[in-house]
Amino acid sequence: MIQHKRILLFAAALLAGCAAHSPIGLVDVQRIVTNWPEYQGYQNQLLAEERAIASRRESTARKQRAALALQQKYARVTDQLSAQIRDAAGKIALQRRLKLVLTREGIGYGGIDITSEVEKALNITEKATPTPGT
């Protein structure tokens, strides 16, 4: 199954031109990809294509070539979507004079959460992140 892990790999972006004393911004990428209709549309399309390849009645070699082409397509789409998130986060970081923006994943505490601002910049209807266990 195709995962959205690649979009989570952009761990940090140093933003030039910000003051040395500026705080750190955090972006919850998981929340963004969960709420972003554009991402969800691509994800659903790619999953459907993956299932179609698996159900084809053709040689394993042809299926493998089709799967490789799909992986390459997924990488291109992921790169495009990641760039949109980075660009939005970068603009907000400049506006808020943040020195560094990190992804929320793996950060225990600290930083200024700019996720809702990034969502607005990407025209995503803001939805709260589900609480654990729900």
C-alpha positions as CSV (number, residue, x, y, z in Angstrom):
1,M,0.0,0.0,0.0
2,I,1.3,3.4,-0.9
3,Q,2.1,5.4,2.2
4,H,2.3,9.2,2.7
5,K,5.6,8.8,4.6
6,R,7.5,10.5,1.9
7,I,5.7,13.7,2.5
8,L,6.6,13.5,6.2
9,L,10.3,13.3,5.3
10,F,10.8,17.0,4.9
11,A,11.9,17.3,8.5
12,A,13.1,20.9,8.7
13,A,13.7,23.9,6.6
14,L,16.1,26.7,7.6
15,L,14.8,30.0,6.5
16,A,17.4,32.6,5.6
17,G,17.1,36.2,6.6
18,C,15.3,35.7,9.9
19,A,16.6,37.2,13.1
20,A,18.9,35.1,15.2
21,H,16.6,35.3,18.3
22,S,13.5,34.1,16.4
23,P,11.5,31.2,17.8
24,I,10.9,27.8,16.1
25,G,7.7,27.1,14.2
26,L,6.1,23.6,14.1
27,V,3.9,22.1,11.4
28,D,1.7,19.1,11.9
29,V,2.1,17.5,8.5
30,Q,0.0,14.5,9.5
31,R,-2.9,16.8,10.2
32,I,-2.4,18.7,6.9
33,V,-2.4,15.5,4.8
34,T,-5.4,14.2,6.6
35,N,-7.4,17.4,6.1
36,W,-6.1,18.4,2.6
37,P,-8.6,17.4,-0.1
38,E,-6.0,17.7,-2.8
39,Y,-3.7,15.3,-1.1
40,Q,-6.6,12.9,-0.3
41,G,-7.7,13.0,-3.9
42,Y,-4.2,12.0,-5.1
43,Q,-3.9,9.3,-2.4
44,N,-7.3,7.8,-3.5
45,Q,-6.3,7.9,-7.1
46,L,-3.0,6.2,-6.5
47,L,-4.6,3.6,-4.3
48,A,-7.1,2.8,-7.1
49,E,-4.4,2.6,-9.6
50,E,-2.4,0.2,-7.4
51,R,-5.4,-2.0,-7.0
52,A,-6.0,-2.0,-10.7
53,I,-2.4,-3.1,-11.4
54,A,-2.7,-5.9,-8.9
55,S,-6.0,-7.2,-10.4
56,R,-4.7,-7.2,-14.0
57,R,-4.4,-10.5,-15.8
58,E,-0.9,-10.0,-17.2
59,S,2.6,-11.2,-16.5
60,T,4.4,-10.5,-13.3
61,A,7.0,-8.5,-15.2
62,R,4.4,-6.2,-16.7
63,K,2.8,-5.7,-13.3
64,Q,6.2,-4.9,-11.8
65,R,6.8,-2.3,-14.6
66,A,3.4,-0.7,-14.0
67,A,4.0,-0.7,-10.2
68,L,7.4,1.0,-10.8
69,A,5.8,3.6,-13.0
70,L,3.2,4.2,-10.3
71,Q,5.9,4.6,-7.7
72,Q,7.6,7.2,-9.8
73,K,4.3,9.0,-10.3
74,Y,3.6,8.9,-6.6
75,A,7.1,10.4,-5.9
76,R,6.5,13.3,-8.3
77,V,3.1,14.0,-6.8
78,T,4.6,13.8,-3.2
79,D,7.4,16.1,-4.2
80,Q,4.9,18.7,-5.6
81,L,2.7,18.5,-2.5
82,S,5.7,18.7,-0.2
83,A,6.9,21.8,-2.0
84,Q,3.5,23.4,-1.5
85,I,3.6,22.7,2.2
86,R,7.2,24.0,2.4
87,D,6.4,27.1,0.5
88,A,3.4,27.9,2.7
89,A,5.3,27.2,5.9
90,G,8.2,29.4,4.6
91,K,5.9,32.3,3.9
92,I,4.4,32.1,7.3
93,A,7.8,31.8,8.9
94,L,9.0,34.9,7.2
95,Q,5.8,36.8,8.3
96,R,6.2,35.6,11.9
97,R,10.0,36.0,11.9
98,L,10.7,32.4,12.7
99,K,14.2,31.1,12.3
100,L,13.4,27.5,11.9
101,V,10.3,25.4,11.0
102,L,10.2,21.7,12.0
103,T,7.5,19.1,11.6
104,R,5.5,18.4,14.8
105,E,6.1,14.6,14.6
106,G,8.7,13.7,17.2
107,I,8.8,17.0,19.0
108,G,7.8,16.6,22.6
109,Y,7.3,20.3,23.5
110,G,8.2,23.8,22.5
111,G,7.9,25.8,19.4
112,I,5.0,27.8,17.9
113,D,2.4,25.7,16.1
114,I,1.8,27.3,12.7
115,T,-0.2,24.3,11.3
116,S,-3.6,26.2,11.1
117,E,-1.9,29.1,9.2
118,V,-0.3,26.6,6.7
119,E,-3.7,25.0,6.3
120,K,-5.3,28.4,5.5
121,A,-2.5,29.1,3.0
122,L,-3.3,25.8,1.3
123,N,-7.0,26.5,1.4
124,I,-7.6,23.6,3.7
125,T,-10.7,23.7,5.9
126,E,-9.3,23.5,9.4
127,K,-10.2,20.4,11.4
128,A,-8.8,19.5,14.8
129,T,-6.4,16.6,15.1
130,P,-8.2,13.6,16.6
131,T,-7.2,12.9,20.1
132,P,-5.5,9.6,20.8
133,G,-7.8,6.7,21.4
134,T,-10.7,8.1,19.4
